[in-house]
Amino acid sequence: MPLFEDDRPVWERDGRDWPHRAASRFVEAAGLRWHIQEFGAAEKPGLLLLHGTGAATHSWRGLAPLLAARYRVIAPDLPGHGFTDPLPARRLSLPGMAEAVAGLTDALGVSPKLIIGHSAGAAVLARMCLDRRIAPDLLVALNGALTPFPGLASVLFPSMARLLFVNPVTPKIFAWSADKAAVRRLIDGTGSRLDQAGLDLYRRLFTRAGHVSGALGMMANWDLAALDRDLPGLATRTLLVVGSEDKAIRPDTAFALRSRLPAARIELVRGLGHLAHEEAPGRIAEIIVAEAAAGT
């Protein structure tokens, strides 16, 4: 049984005023109960949004409605995050996460033409493309976590997350200490500046040990080295959107990666950090829509 399954976010309590609550529903797929949000008409081209580690659908509260004018937007909480069930231990890996999301899109009958992932969400989408589970026209990676951390950090960070994940006390301690000041320091540490409403949504999740455990479990089983080896085979047209102030993933990693991807270009967005799509959803939407139109 996943750690702190009884202390996961509860929809009736924690989702009572969730952003765009009317767009939410729950779906059974790939052995999990998923919380998803949908925007836009069903007959429009499909667009899949995947948030990063530690976030949930609230991360798209500004961007999703802007894209709904052109697309049927589908945004799930990733397994173990927000209001979606956690994956069992045997499936808790990057390929396992990608397979689970593919099971969700299959159940929804959606073949997305545009896929957008933030941070680790971009890695899941790249894996899905490489495994031929989806065949979009465009992949947009928003400050994508597509390559291993540099140097010793590539070994230490996953190992530390694994140690914290298996320690039954760690998620509880983190949840107990997630006051407003701590959450602001955490978000500020990414190079982004969010308003109080955005910070409060992260705090709501971080005070639930089950959500913290889901985020730690994701990081603990994240093998980006294998994805990194396979990325030169990614034929999907790719846009790497990079916030110049990102302190979580160094902007220069995207420039190094571009030369290894057969169909990629970079859009540098100045003045924004790791959560650029939450800081300035209008600017990010314009970039995405222009890039999608350029390929038609």
N, C-alpha and C positions, 0 to 999 in steps of 0.2 A: 504494500500500500504506500502511495507517495506520502512524503513527509507533510504534516499539517494539512491533510486533506480537509479536515473539519474547520480550518481557519482560512479557507479560500474566500475571495470576495463573493458576496451573496447578492444576486440581482435585486431581490426585494428590499435589501438594506443599502448596499453600496451603489446600486444602479438606479436608485429612486429619482435622481435628477441627472442621470448620465447624459452627456452631450448627444443630441439627436436621438433621444430615446425612442421616438416614434419610428426610427429607421431600423431598430434592433429586432432580431428574432433569434431563435435557437434552432439548431439543425443537428440531427444525428448523422454522422459520417465517419468512416475510418475508425470505428469503435469508440468515438468520442462524442460528447455533446458540446457543440461549438456555439459561441456567441458571435453573430455576424451583424454587420450593418450594411444596408443596401440603399443606394441613391440612384436616381435616374430611371428612365423607362426601360422595360425589359427588352424592347426591340432594338435598343442601341447597342453598339459594340461593347463587349465586355472589358472591364478594367479591374485588375486585382491589386489591392493595396496590402502590403505586409509591413507591420511596424517592427521596431527593433527590440532588443532585449530589455526587459523591465517595463515596457510600455504596454499599451492596449489600444483599442479603437479610438480612444479619446485623442490620440496623437494626430488623427486626421480630421479633427473637428472643424478646422478652417479650410483645409484643402479639398476634402471629398465633395462638399456641395458645389465648389467651383468647377470641378471636373464633370459633375453630373449633367451639365447641359449638353455634353457630347457623348457621354458614356453611361453604361450601366455599371456603376461602381460597387464592388463587393469588397468589404474590409472585415476580416475576421480578427478576433483575439487569437493569437497563436497559442498552441497547447501549453498549459501551465500558466498562462498569462490572463489577466483580467477574469472573465467569466467562462472561459473555455477549460474543459477538463485537461489535466496533465497527461502526458504520454507515460506509459509504463516504462520501467527502466530499460528493458531490452530494445525499445524503439527510440530512446532518448539520444539522438545524434543528429547531425546535419542531414544525412540521407533519410533518416527516420522522420525528421520534421518535414522534409520535402515530400516524402511519400504520403504523409498524413494530409498535407495541404492539397496535394494532387487528388487524394480521395475526396476531399471536400468539394473541389471544383467539379469532379466527376458527378458527385451526388447532386450538385446544383445544376448540372447540365450546361456549364459555362466553359467556353474556350476563349480565354481572354486575348484580345488583340494588343492590349497595352498592359504592362505589368510594372509596378512601382514598388520598390522596397527601400526602407530606411535601415541603414546600418546592417545588423544581422539579417533583417528581412530581405535585403538584397542578395545575401549569400544563399538563402533558401530558394529564391527565385532563380538564381544562376544555376543552382544544382538541379532544379526542376527542368530547366531548359537543356542542360547537358544530358540529363537522363531521358529526354524526349517525352516528358510528361505533359508539357505545354509547348506551344509553338507560336509565340506572340510576334507581332511585327516590331515591337520595341520594348526593351528593358531599360528602365530608368532607375539608377542606383543613387539614392540620396545619401551622401556621405557613407557609401557602402563599405561594410566590413568584409572585404573579399579576399584579403591576403593575411597571412599570419602576422602577429605583432613582431616588430624587429628584434633581432638578437635574442638574449636570454628571456625576454618577456614572452616570447612565443611558447616557452616551456613553463615558465613560472605562473603566468596568468591562468591557464586552464587547470594547472595542478592546484593552485590556491583555491580556485572556485570549486574544484572537486572535494578538497578537504573541508571547505565551508559547507558544501551541500550535504555531505554525509554526517556532519556534526549536527545532532538534533537540536542544539541550543541556538546556533547561529542565526537562523531566520527569525526566531523569536526575539533575540536581542536587537537585531536590525529593526524589526517592526516596532519594538518598544521605544527605540531611540529616534524614530522618524518623526521628529517634531518639525515645525515650520522652518526653523533656522537650518536644520540638518538637510532638509530637502532642497532648500534654496542653495546651500553650499554645493550639494551634489549636482544640481542642474547648472549652476554657474561654472562648475568645473568642466562642463562640456564646451564652454565657450558661447553658450546661448543665454539669452535673457528672456524669460517668460513672465507674463503677467501673473497676478496672484491667483486668478482662476485656474490657469494652467498648472501652477505649482500645487494648488490644492488637490487637483485630480491625481497628480503623481503621489502626493502624500496619502491620499485615500487608498491607493494600491499598496504603497510601501508599508502601511501599518497592518497589512494582512500577511502573516508569515507564510501562508500558502502561496501567495503571489511571489514573494521574495524567494521561496524555495524553487518555484518554477523558473525564475530568472537565473538563479545559481545553477540549477540542473542543466539548463540550456548551455551556459558558458562552460560548465565542467565537461561536457561531452562534445564540444565544438572542435572538429578537426579541420582547420582551414588549410593545412598543408596539402591534404588530398584535393581540396577544391582548387587550390593554387596550381597544382600540377595539371589539372584538367582545363583550366581557363583558356588556354590557347585554342581549345576546340570549341569555344563558345562562338557559334556563327551568328547568333542573334544580334541585330543592330542594338547598340548599347550607348546610352548617355550617362556619363558619370558627372553628377552634380556635386560640386565641392564647395563647402562653406569655408571662406578664407580664415575664419576664426575658430575652426573646429579644433578643440583640444583633446577630443577622444580618439580621433583617427587623423593622423597627420595628413594635411592636404597633399603633400608631395608624394604620398603613396599612390594616389590616383594617377598622377603624371607618370610614375614609373610603370604602372599597370597598363596604361593606354597602349604602349608600344607592343604589349603582348596579346592584346585583343584584336582580332581581325576586323572588327566592325564597330569601333568605339571612338567617341570623341568626348571632350571634357568641357563643361560649363562651370567656370569659377564664379561664385556668387560672393561678392565682397561684403564684409561687415556682418556676416551671419556665421553661427556656430554649428554644432553637431545637430541641433534640432531646428535647422533652417526652415523646414516646412511648417513648423509651429510658430516661428518668429514672424515669417513673412509669407503666408500661404498664397497671397496674390502674386507675388514675384515668382514663386516656384511654379504656380499654375501656368503663368504665361510662358515660362521656359518649356514646360512639358508640352503644352498645346502646340507651340511653334515647332518643336522637334518632331512631334507626331505628324504634323502637317507636312513637314519637309520630306517625309518618307512616302507620301502618297502620290 
